[in-house]
Amino acid sequence: RGNNLGIRTARGAYLLLVNNDVLFDGNAIEYCLRRYQQNPRAILGRKLIRRRGPWNSLNGRAVRYLEGWCLFASAAICRELGFWRDSTFTGMFDETFSPAFFEDIDLSLRASLKQIALRQLAIPVRHLGSRTTKMTPSFPYMRVIKENHEKFVAKWKHLQAPANEPGASSRAPACSGPRLMLGGLGALRNGR
């Protein structure tokens, strides 16, 4: 919800969204602006997950996604991918997945459906690795991951193959239900 609030109130032409456990090793904004001009119909990120894992499995296929701890895009792309209520922009992230996890996978899938490129770049930042969620003893880390995975699958089960896979389609699946890789949620390693 915090990112959506920031996106709604931002007035610039571009947005750089970073988690509170990200360190800057250089001028990330300047770096992103230079690279963004090469393909302005894109979202830039520090890490693109390409392989299927317990987080990004849908109908037996991998959903490619940019990890959400560092994302850069134009305000126009944010509005295009955003949610609107009563003609008012409410944000770019689906708050169904609040407080954490799967909002980045959902965003990446929505971007792919609109042919918005997902580009991994060596943005000069470092992620300290889920410090907020893992270091807060009362945060139900694994329960939230499992619940949001179920929400993600339910939201997108109508896709036969994720849109960012070769030969993808948005037709309803031929089988009665999605084929999912649900095992391994207890053994996550860096979102892979």
N, C-alpha and C positions, 0 to 999 in steps of 0.2 A: 504494500500500500504506500510505503514511503517513496518508492521510485515513481509510482503513478502521480503522487502529489507533486513531486519535483518536476515531472514532465509537464503536468498541467500548468504549473506556474512559470516554467521557463519561457523566456522571450527571445532566445537566440535562434539562429538558423540551424544550429547543430547541437547535439546532446552527447555528452560523455557520461555514461552511468558506471559507477564503480561501487563495489561493496566497501564497508567500513574496515575491512581487513586487507586492503590493497595498498601497496607502497609504490610510489612513483620513482622511477630510475632515470627520468628524463622528461622532456616536454611532450606528454602524451597527446595533448590537444593539437599541437603543431604537427606532430607525426601523423595523426589520423587525418587532419585536414589535407595534408599533401597527398596521402594515399587515396583518400576518398574521391578526389577529382578524377582518378582513373576510371572509376565506376561508381557514379553517384546513386545508382539504384541498388543499394547494398546496405547490409549491417556489417560493421567490422567488429571483430572480437579477438581476444588473445588466444583462445583455445577452441578449436572446432573438433567435436567428437564425431568420428565417421563410422566407427565400428559398433555393432550391436552389443548392447550390454543390458543389465537389469533395469537401467533407468530409461532407455530409449527404444524399447522393443514395442512394436505395434503390429499386430497381425503377422507375426513371425519375421518381420523385417526391421531394419535399423532406421531410426529417424535421425538424420544428421542434425546436429545442433551446436550453436555457439554457447559455451558456458556463460552464464549471466553475470559473473563477477566483474566483467569489463566489456562494455558494449558502446559502440559509437555509431550514430546515424544522424541523418538530417531530421529536422523537425517535421518536414513533409512526410518522410517515411514513417516516423512515429505516429503521425496523425492517420496515415493510410492504414497502418496496422492496428490502430487504436480502437477503443470501445467508446461508443457514443450513447448517451442517455438523454432523451428530450432535446436533441440537437446540441448537446454540450459534450465536449470531449472529456472523458473520464480517466483516460490513461492508456498505456500500451500493453500492460501486463494484465492477464486474466486473474482477477482477485479471488477466483475460485480456489486457486492454489496458495492462498495466503495461509500461514505466514511465510512459508518457504518451500522451495523445491518444485520443479516441473514448470514454473512460469517461463524459464528460458527455453525449454524443449517445446512448449506450446507456442511461444513467440516464433521460434525458428521454423516450426511447421507452418504456421500462418504465413510467414514471409515466403517460404518456398511455394506455397499455393498461389501466391501473388507474383511469382517469378522475381522476387527480391533476393539477390545473391547473399550468401553467407560467406564472409571472407575472413580467414584467419591471418592475422598479421603479428609481427613481433613488436606490438605496442610496448613501449618502455615502462612496464608495470610488473609487479610481482604480487601474487595472491598468497596470503599466509594460510589459506586452507580452512575455511569454515570455522573460523575462530568464534564467531558469534553463536552459532548453533551448537557446535561441539563443546564449547567451553562453558556453556550455561547449563549447570546440572539439572535444572528443572525442565529444560526443553526436551520434549519427547521426540527426539531425532528420528529414530527408526519408525515410530508410529506415524509421524507426519509423512515420511517418505512413502510408506505403504499406502496410506490413505490417498495421497496425491497421485500416486501411480494409478490407483483404481479410478480416480476422477479423470485422469488423462486418457486412460483406455476407454472409459465410457464416453467421453467427449468425442473421440476420434475413431471409434470402432467402425464407423460407416466407410472409412477409407479402405479400399482393397489393398493398396500399397502406399506407403507414405509418399507424399508429393515430391519429396526431394530425393527419391530413388529413381534410377533409370527405368523408363517404361511405366511410370506411375500413373495411377488413375484414381478418380474420385468416385468410381462406381461402387455400389454396395457389394460386399463380399459374397461370393458364391456359397460359402459355408454358412451355417446358421449362427456362428459366433466367431469372435476373433481368435486367432492362434497366437498365444502370448508366451513369452519366456518370462515366467514369474519367479522361477527359482533364483537364488543367489542374492536376494535383497539384503540378507544379513552379511554379505561379504563384499560390500562395495569398496572399490579402490579408486579414488579420485574421479568418480563419476563414470568409470569405464566398466 
